[in-house]
């Protein structure tokens, strides 16, 4: 199985949300499975394009009206998240679960199967917020990150998607 994480800010601009849905459609057509987190904005845009080729990890059952069955955040995920967050002790229990959920987006349900790459949008490419937490984990795991806020990342991802489509259609 081939996995990627599709994540990002709830404030992702509309044109980028549309691009995310298209990216998810292309990736599902060439056999990739989305991992995301059910939040409004970027997560929902990726999920809309992924069809059934998705694993949606929620911090708790029914988060944001999502019916995914992947909603139990383990002690292991919380422990891992705590090693990546600069102010873990100041996070509420809900925030900790959100950060724990982010670990699954990058490493899968058992926290042992990393995605091949991450596609995201962060304000000005700053890798901030909850998305930044997932990106710190991806960086630690040497996973390629395509932040659509950065024009160079957009161009690189477009080239990669074209290559995937050519290979798939050959």
N, C-alpha and C positions, 0 to 999 in steps of 0.2 A: 504494500500500500504506500502511496505517496501522499504526504500531508504538508499543508502550509497553514500558517496562522494568518487570519485576516482580522485585524484589530484597529483601534484608533479612537480618537476623541469623539465625544458626543457632539462637539461643535464643528465637526468636519464640514467644510463648505459643500454646497449642493453639487457643484460640478465634479468634485472629488468623490462624493457618494455615488454619483452615477458611474464614474470610472470604476469604483470598487465593485459595483454590481456586475459590470461588464467583465472585469478581471476574474471574478468568481465564476462567471458563466464559462469563460474560456478555459479556466483551470479545471472545472468539473468536466468539460468536454474532452480533455486530454488525460483524465483519470486521477486528478488530484482531489483530495478530501479536505474540506475546510475545517479548521478548528477555530472557534470564536467563543464569545462570551455573552451573547444575548442582550447587550446594552443597546440603547438608542444610538443613532448615528452610524458610525463606521461598522460596528458589529452587525447591525440590522441590514445594512447595504450589502455586505458580503453574503449574509445568510440568504437574502433575496435572490442572489445570483447563483448560489451553490446548488439549488434544488435539494435533492435528497443526499447529496454527497457532502455531509457535514456532521461534525460533532460539536454540539453547543454545550459548553460548560457553564453552569449557573452557580452563583454563590449560595443560593437557597432555592427551594422549590417555588416555582411560579414567578421567579424574578422577571420583572418587566413584562409580565403576561406571557412569558415563554413557557411552553409545555415540555421542554427537554427533560428527559429522565436523568441526565447527568448533572445532579444538583447536590451531591454530598462532598463537602470539602474535608479531606482527611487531615489528621494531625501531621502527617508527613508533608502535605502541601503547605500547611500553615507554618511548619518549621522551616521549610525551604524559603517561603516568602519572607519570613522574619530575617533571614540572612541577607536579603537583598534590599530591604527597605531601610532608609536612613533614620526613620523615627518610628519604628514599629510599636513601641510602648505607648505612643500618643494616638495610635489608631484605635477607633472603636471596634467592637467585635464584628460589626457589619463590614467595616472597611477591611479588616483583616481577612474576612471570608472572600471579599472581592479580590484582594491581592492573592490569596491562596488559589482562587479560581484561575487567575492569570497563569499560574504555573502549569495547569493542565493544558492551556491553549498552546504552550510551547513544547511541553514534554509528554502529553497524552495522559490517558486515564490512570496508568500505573506509574507515571512520572519517569518512564524509561525509554520512550520512543520520540525523540526530538523531531520537530518539523524540519523540512528541508530549507524553508525560508519563511520570513515574515513580511507581509505587506501591511502597511499602516499609514496613518497620517497623524502627525503631532504638530501643534502650533509652531510655525517657523522652523520645523525640523528639530525642535528642542528636546524631543524624547522625554516629555514631562508627564505628570499625572499617573493614573493607573496604567496607561499604555507604557509609560517609561519603566514601570516595574517589570512588565513582561519583556521589554526590550533589554533591560539589564540581564535578565536570565538568558535571553537569546545571545547576547554578547558573550556572556560567560561560557556558553556552549558552542561558541564560534559559528553561530547560525547567521546566514546572510539576512540583512534587513533592507527592505525597500521602503523608505519613508517618502510618500508621495508629496510631501511638502517641499521636497528638494528636487529641482528640475533634473539634476543629473541622475537621481534615483529613478525618476519617471522614465527617462530615456533608456536606462539600463534595463528596467523591467519590461518596457515595450519590446526591446530587442529580444529578451529572453522568451517572452510570450510568443513572438513570431517564430523563434527557433522551435519551441515546443509544438506549435501548430504544424510546422513543416515536417517535423519528425513523425508526428501523429498521423499526418495525411499521406506520408510516403508509402 
